[in-house]
Amino acid sequence: MKRREFNHVVSAGAAATGLWMAPAQAQKIEAGADYQVVDPRAPVDAPAGKIEVVEFFWYSCPHCNAFEPALEAWVKKLPKDIAFRRSPVAFRDDFVPQQRLFFALEAMGLIDKLHAKVFAAIHVEKRELVKGELIGDWVAAQGVDRAKFMEQYNSFSVASKATKAVQLQNIYKVEGVPALGVAGRFYTDGSMTKSMERAMQVVEMLAGYVRSGK
């Protein structure tokens, strides 16, 4: 979903259901067409020797919801030298509550348990998780201590992570979600590659560039 579309959310298109192909199967990729070179480079959190891949997403984005199953399947098969992480975007101030939701769940070790359930709550159950109190109520209904969650949600640490996430999306020049960043050096999304399945293929090839020292 592009930035300009967020004022008028439309239904998701077909989900990206396949995993990326091996590099030999993917077509040749070109800078400016299939991906953008990030200049200046974005900061990375990956340990030395690891190649960071970042997914930029927004819980209320129907395209991110559609992409999630394919992404989850891919994450389970990541090469050992890939360090994957998610980064929630905030193109507007009203995105921030869902950024804080993600980082609070992360701080509590609840991403594996509740990340997919957040998408389902919004896109299947039609829950409006747009404000702290509503988010707190929903999290409590999942069996999480509401007071402990809200303490994290309102913490300085979570606020700082949300601010850094906005800084990261701006350095990568994220124009829509879902989108993928590689090693602080490259950016791609479904708009450029025509599908998120091909975007994953592009990421695989870009990771290969980094791996080979290019």
N, C-alpha and C positions, 0 to 999 in steps of 0.2 A: 504494500500500500504506500503510495507516494504521499509526501507531505501535504500537497494541495487537496488530497482526498479525505483528510481526516475530519473535515467539517461536514462531510456527507458520507458516512460509512455505508458501503455497499456489501452485498453478499459475497462470500468467498467464491473464487473460481475452483477449478478442479484441484484437488490436493496433489502435492508432489509425493508420489508413492514409492518411487524407485530410489535406490541408493546410487551414489555416484559410480561411474564406470572407472575402470583402470585407465591410467594415463595413455596407454597405447591405443585405447578404444576412443578416446576423446578427440575431438577435432582440434586443430591448431587454434591457439588463443592469441588475441592481440590486445595490447594496451590501448585504452581509449575506446575499444569496442566491447570486449568481454570483461574487462576489469580496468580499474584506475590505479595508477601509482600514487601512493600517499606521500605527499611532500609538503611540509616536513613530516618525518615519520612519527607515528603515534607511539606512546609509551606502551610497554607490554609488561604483564605480570608473570609470564612464564619463567620457570627455572632455566638456568643455563643449559644449553643443549636441547631445549624443547622449542617447538614451533607453535606459537600461539595462534589459535583460530577463535574468533569472537563472533557469536551470533548477536546481532542487534534485533530487538523485538519489542513488541508492545502487547500486553495481555489482551487488550480489546480489539486488536487487529485481526480480522477474519482470515487474512492470508497467513499470518503467523500461526494461527490455530490450525489451518489446513496443512501447513508445513511441518508442524510438530511431530507427527508420527514418523515421517521419513527422517527427520533430524535425529530423533531418539534412536532409531534403528542404526543410523550411521555412527552416532556417538559410541554405541556399544562395540563397534568394530574399528575404532580409531587405531592407527599405528601408534606404537609406544612413544614415538618422539613428538606426537601432537598433544598440546595442552589446550583443551577446549574450555571455553567459558561463555556465559551469557551476559549480555549487557542491555538492560531495559532502557529504551529511549524516552526522552521527554521533549517533544517538539513544541509543547505548550505547557503552561503551569498545571493544567488539570490532568496531565499525565503523571505528575509527581507521586500522588498516592499509590499508584501501581508500581512505580519504581521502588518506593519504600516497602511495599508489600514483598517484592522479590528479595530485597536485601535483608529484611527482617526474617523471612523464612530461611534465607541462606545462613544468617547468623545463628539461627536456632537449629541448624542441621536438618531442615524440613523440606528442602528442595525436591529430593527424590520422592518424598511422600506426597507433596501437595502441588508441585509445579503444574503437572498435567490436570489436576483437579481444578486449579484456578481457571484454566482455559475452558474446561467443561462447565464450570459454574457460570461463566460469562456467556459462552456461545451456545450451550445446550440448555442450561437451566434458566438462562436470561436474567441472571443476577446482576445488579448494577453495583459493581465493586469499584466505586469512584471516589469514595470518601473514607477517611480513617475509621469512623465509627461503624460504617457498613462493612468495611473490610474486617474490623475486629470481631464483629458479630459472626461473620462467615467463618473466620479462622477458629473461633471458639466452638462453632458447630462441628468442626472437624476433630474435636477432642483436644485442642491445644489450649493451654492456660491463657485466658484472654489478657490478664494483667501482665504476664510475662511477655506476651507478644506485643502488646501496646507499648511496653517499656522499650523494647527493641525498635519498634516502628517509629517512636518519637525520639530515639536516641541521637546524640551528636554523630556517632559512628555511621549510622544509616544515612543521616542527612549528608554527611561528607561523601559517602559512596555514591549517593544520588547525584551530587554536584560533579563528582569525577566522571560519572557515566555520561553526563551532558557534555563535559569537556571532551571526552573520548569520541562521542558521536560527531562533534563539531570538527575535530581534527581529521576524522575519517571522511568528513563531508557526507554523512549519511542522508540520503534524500528520500528514502522509503524503507519500509520493513516488510518482511524479513530481509536482512542483509548480512553479509559475511565479511569479516576482516581477517587478513593473514599477516602475522608477524609484524604488525605495525606498518607494513610496507604496501599492502595491496587491499583493494576493496572491490567487491562485486555484489550484484543483487539480481533478482529475477527480471527486472526491467532491462538490464543490460544483456543478460544471457538468454532471455525469452522464456526461461522456466527456472524454478529453484532446483530441479534435478540437474540441469546443466550447470547452474551456479556451483553446485557441489563438485561437479567434474572440474570446473575451473579452479576451485579452491585446491583440489588435489594436485593439479598441475602447478599451481603457484607454490604450494608447499614443497613440491619437487624442486622448484627453482631455488628456494631457500635452503633446502637440504643439500643441494649440490654446490652451494656457496656462490650462486649467481647474484 
